[in-house]
């Protein structure tokens, strides 16, 4: 197999040939056909997330076909198309797992962070954490749903049922979530980098009600806001934009320092909450709904060997929607 390997955070990935591995008990081996490039991958590669398992193959928006089954695997078959998300394994016995909150597991394993991921031609995964994808849709269009779509879905549920929804940072996750929110009958307000007219035009093409810079006030108070951009300075801006009783959801795994702000921004029962990881139920629910909604990812394709270019283009906002590596 071939893979793009991270040997040290802050350095480029290295094209590497490795021996093929057989899946262990309860595992499957997947021939990768597409893998999305997520901002979390960028945080891992840039060293903003601590203690990755090195050397590491990043990538956690994985689509492929099963080509080997470990002992004891049931419910999956050779040749079946499956997807792998960020949550690669949970312990199943801690209070969070027992309480149906495996996203907060005390001993989790994460795909492309603490176990090898999908920037490769093959990947080994726990069968219980692989989502059957059926045959509808292309591999490339499905890949971003495995994290950008899933974390957006969880964030939307936590944001509540308010009609006016603000999305700060209009990239892979927001452009998918905007489609879901519109299907639900909500108004979507998109916030981009100040002066990013191309990004605002992209948001309008996704059918948002309004698009502007993150430094602008929306034309009406928001019921909720979701922050996908990892910029702590957006937190007080979003709190200022939501109505009394509104909620601001921080959906990223990493964020720059949040500046101090006056209590008046939080007063009147505004809420500031975070989203962490996902549960398998989140995945099953969203992947069941996505075809009904007609969620369509805007993607830019890169060969596997150009993973460093894809990461750099993501870092500098050079494409719309999501980047996908295709071996």
Secondary structure, DSSP 8 states (H G I E B T S, - for coil): -EEEEESSTTS--EEEE-------TTEEEEEEEEEEE-HHHHHHHTT-SS---SSEE---EEEEEEEEE-TT--S--TT-EEEE-SEEE--S-SHHHHTT-GGG-TT-EEBTTTB--SSBSEEEEEGGGEEE--SSS-HHHHHGGGTHHHHHHHHHHHH-S-SEEEEES-SHHHHHHHHHHHHTT-EEEEEESTT-HHHHHHHHHTT-SEEEETTS--SS-EEEEEE-S--TTHHHHHHHHEEEEEEEEE--S---------GGGTTTT-EEEE--S--HHHHHHHHHHHHHHT----EEEEEGGGHHHHHHHHHTT-SSSEEEEE-
